[in-house]
Amino acid sequence: MAKPKELHRFYKSKAWQLARTIKINATQGKCERCGGVGEEVHHQIRLTLSNLGDTSISLDQKNLELLCRDCHNQEHGRFKKKEVLFDDDGNFMG
């Protein structure tokens, strides 16, 4: 992933704000996966230092997806619940 300074500058840019607004309007504000309220515009090809300047990745609508917070967290594997396992006798297995 790109360094915070470069990412911060990109996400504050007028170009990103416009691309984000276009995506939100095009999807009528709905999550493109579950139909819930879309809150976060996700890059399907993740941004890196090497592709941040490539507008076909950073700004192209085909690479953007409006997601609700839950779907976006799921996409990035955030806040995964660990599966708790028990044996046949009900003993905790980890």
PDB file as gemmi writes it, atoms N, CA and C in Angstrom:
CRYST1    1.000    1.000    1.000  90.00  90.00  90.00 P 1                      
ATOM      1  N   MET A   1       0.857  -1.182   0.000  1.00  0.00           N  
ATOM      2  CA  MET A   1       0.000   0.000   0.000  1.00  0.00           C  
ATOM      3  C   MET A   1       0.901   1.243   0.000  1.00  0.00           C  
ATOM      4  N   ALA A   2       0.405   2.301  -0.552  1.00  0.00           N  
ATOM      5  CA  ALA A   2       1.168   3.542  -0.637  1.00  0.00           C  
ATOM      6  C   ALA A   2       1.413   4.115   0.755  1.00  0.00           C  
ATOM      7  N   LYS A   3       2.432   4.956   0.847  1.00  0.00           N  
ATOM      8  CA  LYS A   3       2.740   5.599   2.125  1.00  0.00           C  
ATOM      9  C   LYS A   3       1.604   6.538   2.517  1.00  0.00           C  
ATOM     10  N   PRO A   4       1.377   6.693   3.821  1.00  0.00           N  
ATOM     11  CA  PRO A   4       0.264   7.536   4.289  1.00  0.00           C  
ATOM     12  C   PRO A   4       0.248   8.944   3.701  1.00  0.00           C  
ATOM     13  N   LYS A   5       1.401   9.579   3.569  1.00  0.00           N  
ATOM     14  CA  LYS A   5       1.438  10.953   3.056  1.00  0.00           C  
ATOM     15  C   LYS A   5       0.898  11.031   1.628  1.00  0.00           C  
ATOM     16  N   GLU A   6       1.342  10.114   0.782  1.00  0.00           N  
ATOM     17  CA  GLU A   6       0.878  10.106  -0.604  1.00  0.00           C  
ATOM     18  C   GLU A   6      -0.609   9.756  -0.686  1.00  0.00           C  
ATOM     19  N   LEU A   7      -1.024   8.773   0.112  1.00  0.00           N  
ATOM     20  CA  LEU A   7      -2.438   8.401   0.120  1.00  0.00           C  
ATOM     21  C   LEU A   7      -3.302   9.542   0.627  1.00  0.00           C  
ATOM     22  N   HIS A   8      -2.871  10.179   1.706  1.00  0.00           N  
ATOM     23  CA  HIS A   8      -3.633  11.295   2.270  1.00  0.00           C  
ATOM     24  C   HIS A   8      -3.812  12.388   1.219  1.00  0.00           C  
ATOM     25  N   ARG A   9      -2.742  12.701   0.517  1.00  0.00           N  
ATOM     26  CA  ARG A   9      -2.802  13.731  -0.525  1.00  0.00           C  
ATOM     27  C   ARG A   9      -3.757  13.303  -1.638  1.00  0.00           C  
ATOM     28  N   PHE A  10      -3.692  12.040  -2.049  1.00  0.00           N  
ATOM     29  CA  PHE A  10      -4.575  11.546  -3.105  1.00  0.00           C  
ATOM     30  C   PHE A  10      -6.040  11.635  -2.682  1.00  0.00           C  
ATOM     31  N   TYR A  11      -6.353  11.142  -1.483  1.00  0.00           N  
ATOM     32  CA  TYR A  11      -7.750  11.119  -1.041  1.00  0.00           C  
ATOM     33  C   TYR A  11      -8.313  12.508  -0.737  1.00  0.00           C  
ATOM     34  N   LYS A  12      -7.477  13.510  -0.636  1.00  0.00           N  
ATOM     35  CA  LYS A  12      -7.926  14.895  -0.470  1.00  0.00           C  
ATOM     36  C   LYS A  12      -8.015  15.627  -1.803  1.00  0.00           C  
ATOM     37  N   SER A  13      -7.556  14.996  -2.873  1.00  0.00           N  
ATOM     38  CA  SER A  13      -7.501  15.670  -4.171  1.00  0.00           C  
ATOM     39  C   SER A  13      -8.893  15.867  -4.764  1.00  0.00           C  
ATOM     40  N   LYS A  14      -9.008  16.902  -5.582  1.00  0.00           N  
ATOM     41  CA  LYS A  14     -10.276  17.179  -6.275  1.00  0.00           C  
ATOM     42  C   LYS A  14     -10.611  16.042  -7.235  1.00  0.00           C  
ATOM     43  N   ALA A  15      -9.592  15.466  -7.861  1.00  0.00           N  
ATOM     44  CA  ALA A  15      -9.825  14.371  -8.808  1.00  0.00           C  
ATOM     45  C   ALA A  15     -10.470  13.178  -8.101  1.00  0.00           C  
ATOM     46  N   TRP A  16      -9.967  12.812  -6.914  1.00  0.00           N  
ATOM     47  CA  TRP A  16     -10.550  11.698  -6.175  1.00  0.00           C  
ATOM     48  C   TRP A  16     -11.963  12.038  -5.696  1.00  0.00           C  
ATOM     49  N   GLN A  17     -12.154  13.239  -5.191  1.00  0.00           N  
ATOM     50  CA  GLN A  17     -13.477  13.634  -4.703  1.00  0.00           C  
ATOM     51  C   GLN A  17     -14.511  13.560  -5.826  1.00  0.00           C  
ATOM     52  N   LEU A  18     -14.111  13.964  -7.034  1.00  0.00           N  
ATOM     53  CA  LEU A  18     -15.007  13.897  -8.182  1.00  0.00           C  
ATOM     54  C   LEU A  18     -15.287  12.439  -8.562  1.00  0.00           C  
ATOM     55  N   ALA A  19     -14.238  11.609  -8.650  1.00  0.00           N  
ATOM     56  CA  ALA A  19     -14.421  10.193  -9.009  1.00  0.00           C  
ATOM     57  C   ALA A  19     -15.319   9.497  -7.991  1.00  0.00           C  
ATOM     58  N   ARG A  20     -15.130   9.807  -6.718  1.00  0.00           N  
ATOM     59  CA  ARG A  20     -15.936   9.229  -5.636  1.00  0.00           C  
ATOM     60  C   ARG A  20     -17.405   9.648  -5.779  1.00  0.00           C  
ATOM     61  N   THR A  21     -17.631  10.923  -6.030  1.00  0.00           N  
ATOM     62  CA  THR A  21     -18.994  11.437  -6.193  1.00  0.00           C  
ATOM     63  C   THR A  21     -19.686  10.801  -7.387  1.00  0.00           C  
ATOM     64  N   ILE A  22     -18.968  10.651  -8.483  1.00  0.00           N  
ATOM     65  CA  ILE A  22     -19.535  10.020  -9.680  1.00  0.00           C  
ATOM     66  C   ILE A  22     -19.954   8.587  -9.355  1.00  0.00           C  
ATOM     67  N   LYS A  23     -19.110   7.834  -8.643  1.00  0.00           N  
ATOM     68  CA  LYS A  23     -19.436   6.448  -8.294  1.00  0.00           C  
ATOM     69  C   LYS A  23     -20.661   6.394  -7.392  1.00  0.00           C  
ATOM     70  N   ILE A  24     -20.727   7.245  -6.395  1.00  0.00           N  
ATOM     71  CA  ILE A  24     -21.871   7.266  -5.477  1.00  0.00           C  
ATOM     72  C   ILE A  24     -23.156   7.575  -6.233  1.00  0.00           C  
ATOM     73  N   ASN A  25     -23.112   8.561  -7.114  1.00  0.00           N  
ATOM     74  CA  ASN A  25     -24.291   8.921  -7.901  1.00  0.00           C  
ATOM     75  C   ASN A  25     -24.696   7.803  -8.870  1.00  0.00           C  
ATOM     76  N   ALA A  26     -23.714   7.170  -9.489  1.00  0.00           N  
ATOM     77  CA  ALA A  26     -23.993   6.108 -10.463  1.00  0.00           C  
ATOM     78  C   ALA A  26     -24.654   4.898  -9.813  1.00  0.00           C  
ATOM     79  N   THR A  27     -24.356   4.665  -8.550  1.00  0.00           N  
ATOM     80  CA  THR A  27     -24.912   3.506  -7.841  1.00  0.00           C  
ATOM     81  C   THR A  27     -26.099   3.889  -6.964  1.00  0.00           C  
ATOM     82  N   GLN A  28     -26.512   5.140  -7.072  1.00  0.00           N  
ATOM     83  CA  GLN A  28     -27.605   5.678  -6.267  1.00  0.00           C  
ATOM     84  C   GLN A  28     -27.363   5.472  -4.774  1.00  0.00           C  
ATOM     85  N   GLY A  29     -26.084   5.500  -4.408  1.00  0.00           N  
ATOM     86  CA  GLY A  29     -25.705   5.412  -2.999  1.00  0.00           C  
ATOM     87  C   GLY A  29     -25.864   4.044  -2.370  1.00  0.00           C  
ATOM     88  N   LYS A  30     -26.016   2.998  -3.212  1.00  0.00           N  
ATOM     89  CA  LYS A  30     -26.222   1.651  -2.681  1.00  0.00           C  
ATOM     90  C   LYS A  30     -24.964   0.809  -2.808  1.00  0.00           C  
ATOM     91  N   CYS A  31     -24.719   0.006  -1.776  1.00  0.00           N  
ATOM     92  CA  CYS A  31     -23.608  -0.941  -1.808  1.00  0.00           C  
ATOM     93  C   CYS A  31     -23.789  -1.859  -3.005  1.00  0.00           C  
ATOM     94  N   GLU A  32     -22.734  -2.015  -3.777  1.00  0.00           N  
ATOM     95  CA  GLU A  32     -22.818  -2.818  -4.991  1.00  0.00           C  
ATOM     96  C   GLU A  32     -22.795  -4.318  -4.713  1.00  0.00           C  
ATOM     97  N   ARG A  33     -22.612  -4.694  -3.463  1.00  0.00           N  
ATOM     98  CA  ARG A  33     -22.618  -6.117  -3.122  1.00  0.00           C  
ATOM     99  C   ARG A  33     -23.897  -6.541  -2.406  1.00  0.00           C  
ATOM    100  N   CYS A  34     -24.319  -5.771  -1.419  1.00  0.00           N  
ATOM    101  CA  CYS A  34     -25.473  -6.199  -0.619  1.00  0.00           C  
ATOM    102  C   CYS A  34     -26.695  -5.309  -0.782  1.00  0.00           C  
ATOM    103  N   GLY A  35     -26.544  -4.157  -1.423  1.00  0.00           N  
ATOM    104  CA  GLY A  35     -27.666  -3.255  -1.624  1.00  0.00           C  
ATOM    105  C   GLY A  35     -27.923  -2.324  -0.453  1.00  0.00           C  
ATOM    106  N   GLY A  36     -27.102  -2.416   0.587  1.00  0.00           N  
ATOM    107  CA  GLY A  36     -27.239  -1.524   1.743  1.00  0.00           C  
ATOM    108  C   GLY A  36     -26.765  -0.117   1.391  1.00  0.00           C  
ATOM    109  N   VAL A  37     -26.647   0.704   2.401  1.00  0.00           N  
ATOM    110  CA  VAL A  37     -26.189   2.080   2.196  1.00  0.00           C  
ATOM    111  C   VAL A  37     -24.683   2.067   1.927  1.00  0.00           C  
ATOM    112  N   GLY A  38     -24.307   2.533   0.734  1.00  0.00           N  
ATOM    113  CA  GLY A  38     -22.898   2.600   0.368  1.00  0.00           C  
ATOM    114  C   GLY A  38     -22.217   3.754   1.072  1.00  0.00           C  
ATOM    115  N   GLU A  39     -21.076   3.478   1.685  1.00  0.00           N  
ATOM    116  CA  GLU A  39     -20.360   4.508   2.438  1.00  0.00           C  
ATOM    117  C   GLU A  39     -18.926   4.707   1.974  1.00  0.00           C  
ATOM    118  N   GLU A  40     -18.330   3.681   1.398  1.00  0.00           N  
ATOM    119  CA  GLU A  40     -16.904   3.724   1.091  1.00  0.00           C  
ATOM    120  C   GLU A  40     -16.661   3.269  -0.342  1.00  0.00           C  
ATOM    121  N   VAL A  41     -15.895   4.060  -1.075  1.00  0.00           N  
ATOM    122  CA  VAL A  41     -15.550   3.695  -2.442  1.00  0.00           C  
ATOM    123  C   VAL A  41     -14.248   2.902  -2.391  1.00  0.00           C  
ATOM    124  N   HIS A  42     -14.331   1.675  -2.882  1.00  0.00           N  
ATOM    125  CA  HIS A  42     -13.240   0.709  -2.816  1.00  0.00           C  
ATOM    126  C   HIS A  42     -12.548   0.593  -4.162  1.00  0.00           C  
ATOM    127  N   HIS A  43     -11.215   0.502  -4.133  1.00  0.00           N  
ATOM    128  CA  HIS A  43     -10.435   0.225  -5.339  1.00  0.00           C  
ATOM    129  C   HIS A  43     -10.323  -1.290  -5.486  1.00  0.00           C  
ATOM    130  N   GLN A  44     -10.848  -1.839  -6.571  1.00  0.00           N  
ATOM    131  CA  GLN A  44     -10.773  -3.279  -6.775  1.00  0.00           C  
ATOM    132  C   GLN A  44      -9.336  -3.741  -6.967  1.00  0.00           C  
ATOM    133  N   ILE A  45      -8.561  -2.975  -7.733  1.00  0.00           N  
ATOM    134  CA  ILE A  45      -7.113  -3.184  -7.778  1.00  0.00           C  
ATOM    135  C   ILE A  45      -6.554  -2.208  -6.757  1.00  0.00           C  
ATOM    136  N   ARG A  46      -5.950  -2.725  -5.708  1.00  0.00           N  
ATOM    137  CA  ARG A  46      -5.514  -1.886  -4.593  1.00  0.00           C  
ATOM    138  C   ARG A  46      -4.429  -0.906  -4.999  1.00  0.00           C  
ATOM    139  N   LEU A  47      -4.486   0.262  -4.375  1.00  0.00           N  
ATOM    140  CA  LEU A  47      -3.495   1.297  -4.643  1.00  0.00           C  
ATOM    141  C   LEU A  47      -2.165   0.961  -3.997  1.00  0.00           C  
ATOM    142  N   THR A  48      -1.105   1.226  -4.722  1.00  0.00           N  
ATOM    143  CA  THR A  48       0.264   1.078  -4.218  1.00  0.00           C  
ATOM    144  C   THR A  48       1.039   2.323  -4.637  1.00  0.00           C  
ATOM    145  N   LEU A  49       2.242   2.451  -4.128  1.00  0.00           N  
ATOM    146  CA  LEU A  49       3.085   3.575  -4.551  1.00  0.00           C  
ATOM    147  C   LEU A  49       3.317   3.543  -6.057  1.00  0.00           C  
ATOM    148  N   SER A  50       3.439   2.346  -6.601  1.00  0.00           N  
ATOM    149  CA  SER A  50       3.745   2.249  -8.030  1.00  0.00           C  
ATOM    150  C   SER A  50       2.535   2.503  -8.933  1.00  0.00           C  
ATOM    151  N   ASN A  51       1.301   2.348  -8.419  1.00  0.00           N  
ATOM    152  CA  ASN A  51       0.152   2.569  -9.302  1.00  0.00           C  
ATOM    153  C   ASN A  51      -0.714   3.759  -8.898  1.00  0.00           C  
ATOM    154  N   LEU A  52      -0.348   4.476  -7.856  1.00  0.00           N  
ATOM    155  CA  LEU A  52      -1.140   5.606  -7.391  1.00  0.00           C  
ATOM    156  C   LEU A  52      -1.328   6.652  -8.490  1.00  0.00           C  
ATOM    157  N   GLY A  53      -0.319   6.855  -9.330  1.00  0.00           N  
ATOM    158  CA  GLY A  53      -0.402   7.833 -10.412  1.00  0.00           C  
ATOM    159  C   GLY A  53      -1.070   7.308 -11.677  1.00  0.00           C  
ATOM    160  N   ASP A  54      -1.412   6.034 -11.698  1.00  0.00           N  
ATOM    161  CA  ASP A  54      -2.062   5.421 -12.859  1.00  0.00           C  
ATOM    162  C   ASP A  54      -3.568   5.635 -12.732  1.00  0.00           C  
ATOM    163  N   THR A  55      -4.106   6.574 -13.499  1.00  0.00           N  
ATOM    164  CA  THR A  55      -5.515   6.924 -13.359  1.00  0.00           C  
ATOM    165  C   THR A  55      -6.461   5.783 -13.752  1.00  0.00           C  
ATOM    166  N   SER A  56      -5.973   4.807 -14.522  1.00  0.00           N  
ATOM    167  CA  SER A  56      -6.820   3.658 -14.848  1.00  0.00           C  
ATOM    168  C   SER A  56      -7.049   2.787 -13.618  1.00  0.00           C  
ATOM    169  N   ILE A  57      -6.225   2.961 -12.609  1.00  0.00           N  
ATOM    170  CA  ILE A  57      -6.398   2.241 -11.341  1.00  0.00           C  
ATOM    171  C   ILE A  57      -6.956   3.168 -10.272  1.00  0.00           C  
ATOM    172  N   SER A  58      -6.386   4.354 -10.145  1.00  0.00           N  
ATOM    173  CA  SER A  58      -6.761   5.232  -9.031  1.00  0.00           C  
ATOM    174  C   SER A  58      -8.084   5.956  -9.222  1.00  0.00           C  
ATOM    175  N   LEU A  59      -8.463   6.254 -10.469  1.00  0.00           N  
ATOM    176  CA  LEU A  59      -9.651   7.079 -10.702  1.00  0.00           C  
ATOM    177  C   LEU A  59     -10.691   6.477 -11.637  1.00  0.00           C  
ATOM    178  N   ASP A  60     -10.354   5.454 -12.389  1.00  0.00           N  
ATOM    179  CA  ASP A  60     -11.275   4.884 -13.369  1.00  0.00           C  
ATOM    180  C   ASP A  60     -12.472   4.238 -12.676  1.00  0.00           C  
ATOM    181  N   GLN A  61     -13.655   4.601 -13.113  1.00  0.00           N  
ATOM    182  CA  GLN A  61     -14.885   4.081 -12.515  1.00  0.00           C  
ATOM    183  C   GLN A  61     -14.963   2.553 -12.574  1.00  0.00           C  
ATOM    184  N   LYS A  62     -14.343   1.950 -13.573  1.00  0.00           N  
ATOM    185  CA  LYS A  62     -14.376   0.484 -13.694  1.00  0.00           C  
ATOM    186  C   LYS A  62     -13.606  -0.197 -12.564  1.00  0.00           C  
ATOM    187  N   ASN A  63     -12.688   0.526 -11.941  1.00  0.00           N  
ATOM    188  CA  ASN A  63     -11.905  -0.037 -10.832  1.00  0.00           C  
ATOM    189  C   ASN A  63     -12.480   0.345  -9.466  1.00  0.00           C  
ATOM    190  N   LEU A  64     -13.553   1.116  -9.460  1.00  0.00           N  
ATOM    191  CA  LEU A  64     -14.137   1.575  -8.202  1.00  0.00           C  
ATOM    192  C   LEU A  64     -15.434   0.837  -7.920  1.00  0.00           C  
ATOM    193  N   GLU A  65     -15.690   0.622  -6.650  1.00  0.00           N  
ATOM    194  CA  GLU A  65     -16.891  -0.088  -6.226  1.00  0.00           C  
ATOM    195  C   GLU A  65     -17.394   0.564  -4.941  1.00  0.00           C  
ATOM    196  N   LEU A  66     -18.659   0.948  -4.913  1.00  0.00           N  
ATOM    197  CA  LEU A  66     -19.241   1.521  -3.711  1.00  0.00           C  
ATOM    198  C   LEU A  66     -19.681   0.389  -2.798  1.00  0.00           C  
ATOM    199  N   LEU A  67     -19.183   0.410  -1.565  1.00  0.00           N  
ATOM    200  CA  LEU A  67     -19.489  -0.639  -0.598  1.00  0.00           C  
ATOM    201  C   LEU A  67     -19.991  -0.041   0.707  1.00  0.00           C  
ATOM    202  N   CYS A  68     -20.812  -0.808   1.407  1.00  0.00           N  
ATOM    203  CA  CYS A  68     -21.161  -0.425   2.776  1.00  0.00           C  
ATOM    204  C   CYS A  68     -19.938  -0.735   3.643  1.00  0.00           C  
ATOM    205  N   ARG A  69     -19.947  -0.256   4.845  1.00  0.00           N  
ATOM    206  CA  ARG A  69     -18.794  -0.458   5.723  1.00  0.00           C  
ATOM    207  C   ARG A  69     -18.544  -1.948   5.977  1.00  0.00           C  
ATOM    208  N   ASP A  70     -19.608  -2.719   6.189  1.00  0.00           N  
ATOM    209  CA  ASP A  70     -19.431  -4.153   6.463  1.00  0.00           C  
ATOM    210  C   ASP A  70     -18.812  -4.882   5.277  1.00  0.00           C  
ATOM    211  N   CYS A  71     -19.308  -4.631   4.072  1.00  0.00           N  
ATOM    212  CA  CYS A  71     -18.746  -5.283   2.887  1.00  0.00           C  
ATOM    213  C   CYS A  71     -17.303  -4.846   2.642  1.00  0.00           C  
ATOM    214  N   HIS A  72     -16.995  -3.577   2.906  1.00  0.00           N  
ATOM    215  CA  HIS A  72     -15.625  -3.098   2.724  1.00  0.00           C  
ATOM    216  C   HIS A  72     -14.693  -3.742   3.737  1.00  0.00           C  
ATOM    217  N   ASN A  73     -15.140  -3.837   4.986  1.00  0.00           N  
ATOM    218  CA  ASN A  73     -14.325  -4.507   6.009  1.00  0.00           C  
ATOM    219  C   ASN A  73     -14.118  -5.975   5.657  1.00  0.00           C  
ATOM    220  N   GLN A  74     -15.162  -6.621   5.154  1.00  0.00           N  
ATOM    221  CA  GLN A  74     -15.056  -8.021   4.751  1.00  0.00           C  
ATOM    222  C   GLN A  74     -14.057  -8.168   3.604  1.00  0.00           C  
ATOM    223  N   GLU A  75     -14.112  -7.262   2.631  1.00  0.00           N  
ATOM    224  CA  GLU A  75     -13.196  -7.296   1.490  1.00  0.00           C  
ATOM    225  C   GLU A  75     -11.738  -7.245   1.943  1.00  0.00           C  
ATOM    226  N   HIS A  76     -11.468  -6.441   2.962  1.00  0.00           N  
ATOM    227  CA  HIS A  76     -10.097  -6.276   3.440  1.00  0.00           C  
ATOM    228  C   HIS A  76      -9.761  -7.206   4.599  1.00  0.00           C  
ATOM    229  N   GLY A  77     -10.700  -8.060   4.976  1.00  0.00           N  
ATOM    230  CA  GLY A  77     -10.447  -9.011   6.059  1.00  0.00           C  
ATOM    231  C   GLY A  77     -10.314  -8.357   7.419  1.00  0.00           C  
ATOM    232  N   ARG A  78     -10.953  -7.219   7.586  1.00  0.00           N  
ATOM    233  CA  ARG A  78     -10.890  -6.513   8.865  1.00  0.00           C  
ATOM    234  C   ARG A  78     -11.920  -7.087   9.835  1.00  0.00           C  
ATOM    235  N   PHE A  79     -11.554  -7.111  11.098  1.00  0.00           N  
ATOM    236  CA  PHE A  79     -12.462  -7.466  12.185  1.00  0.00           C  
ATOM    237  C   PHE A  79     -13.062  -8.853  12.018  1.00  0.00           C  
ATOM    238  N   LYS A  80     -12.274  -9.771  11.471  1.00  0.00           N  
ATOM    239  CA  LYS A  80     -12.765 -11.138  11.327  1.00  0.00           C  
ATOM    240  C   LYS A  80     -12.962 -11.752  12.700  1.00  0.00           C  
ATOM    241  N   LYS A  81     -14.063 -12.442  12.832  1.00  0.00           N  
ATOM    242  CA  LYS A  81     -14.315 -13.174  14.065  1.00  0.00           C  
ATOM    243  C   LYS A  81     -13.589 -14.502  13.960  1.00  0.00           C  
ATOM    244  N   LYS A  82     -12.846 -14.829  14.999  1.00  0.00           N  
ATOM    245  CA  LYS A  82     -12.170 -16.115  15.019  1.00  0.00           C  
ATOM    246  C   LYS A  82     -13.184 -17.199  15.335  1.00  0.00           C  
ATOM    247  N   GLU A  83     -13.055 -18.286  14.628  1.00  0.00           N  
ATOM    248  CA  GLU A  83     -13.926 -19.419  14.898  1.00  0.00           C  
ATOM    249  C   GLU A  83     -13.448 -20.093  16.177  1.00  0.00           C  
ATOM    250  N   VAL A  84     -14.369 -20.334  17.075  1.00  0.00           N  
ATOM    251  CA  VAL A  84     -14.049 -21.008  18.326  1.00  0.00           C  
ATOM    252  C   VAL A  84     -14.410 -22.472  18.169  1.00  0.00           C  
ATOM    253  N   LEU A  85     -13.459 -23.352  18.459  1.00  0.00           N  
ATOM    254  CA  LEU A  85     -13.665 -24.781  18.264  1.00  0.00           C  
ATOM    255  C   LEU A  85     -13.745 -25.515  19.588  1.00  0.00           C  
ATOM    256  N   PHE A  86     -14.632 -26.505  19.627  1.00  0.00           N  
ATOM    257  CA  PHE A  86     -14.789 -27.356  20.795  1.00  0.00           C  
ATOM    258  C   PHE A  86     -14.784 -28.808  20.327  1.00  0.00           C  
ATOM    259  N   ASP A  87     -14.274 -29.695  21.163  1.00  0.00           N  
ATOM    260  CA  ASP A  87     -14.316 -31.122  20.823  1.00  0.00           C  
ATOM    261  C   ASP A  87     -15.690 -31.687  21.157  1.00  0.00           C  
ATOM    262  N   ASP A  88     -15.862 -32.982  20.944  1.00  0.00           N  
ATOM    263  CA  ASP A  88     -17.166 -33.622  21.162  1.00  0.00           C  
ATOM    264  C   ASP A  88     -17.634 -33.557  22.614  1.00  0.00           C  
ATOM    265  N   ASP A  89     -16.667 -33.376  23.542  1.00  0.00           N  
ATOM    266  CA  ASP A  89     -17.023 -33.285  24.957  1.00  0.00           C  
ATOM    267  C   ASP A  89     -17.259 -31.834  25.405  1.00  0.00           C  
ATOM    268  N   GLY A  90     -17.163 -30.903  24.465  1.00  0.00           N  
ATOM    269  CA  GLY A  90     -17.390 -29.497  24.799  1.00  0.00           C  
ATOM    270  C   GLY A  90     -16.161 -28.781  25.323  1.00  0.00           C  
ATOM    271  N   ASN A  91     -14.992 -29.408  25.188  1.00  0.00           N  
ATOM    272  CA  ASN A  91     -13.753 -28.775  25.643  1.00  0.00           C  
ATOM    273  C   ASN A  91     -13.220 -27.824  24.585  1.00  0.00           C  
ATOM    274  N   PHE A  92     -12.776 -26.660  25.025  1.00  0.00           N  
ATOM    275  CA  PHE A  92     -12.235 -25.635  24.145  1.00  0.00           C  
ATOM    276  C   PHE A  92     -10.978 -26.143  23.454  1.00  0.00           C  
ATOM    277  N   MET A  93     -10.927 -25.990  22.117  1.00  0.00           N  
ATOM    278  CA  MET A  93      -9.780 -26.466  21.341  1.00  0.00           C  
ATOM    279  C   MET A  93      -8.963 -25.311  20.772  1.00  0.00           C  
ATOM    280  N   GLY A  94      -9.407 -24.097  20.920  1.00  0.00           N  
ATOM    281  CA  GLY A  94      -8.628 -22.957  20.430  1.00  0.00           C  
ATOM    282  C   GLY A  94      -9.156 -22.291  19.217  1.00  0.00           C  
TER     283      GLY A  94                                                      
END                                                                             
